[in-house]
Amino acid sequence: MEELLLSHPAVVRCAVFGRRDEESVEHVHAAVVPAPGKHPSLEDVRDFVTARKGRLYAPEALHLVPEIPLTAAGKPDKKLLRSRLSG
């Protein structure tokens, strides 16, 4: 889904991660670095994903962030994002 989100005109970088609730249901979150001057909304991103992949893939939460933290291997640090953004 990250590749799809990167094709959105308002998205520069992104990371998608899951967060389990109290009943162990996983919810999809998207952390997005917006393009300069852009402020994509959750509805806009959900509609974009739904139109291309289906409702099942649409994120339930959108976090606009200034940067995506990386692991030592240079990959998005989803564990750090999950702890910072979905508490």
Order of alpha helices (4+ residues) and beta strands (2+ residues): alpha-beta-beta-alpha-beta-alpha
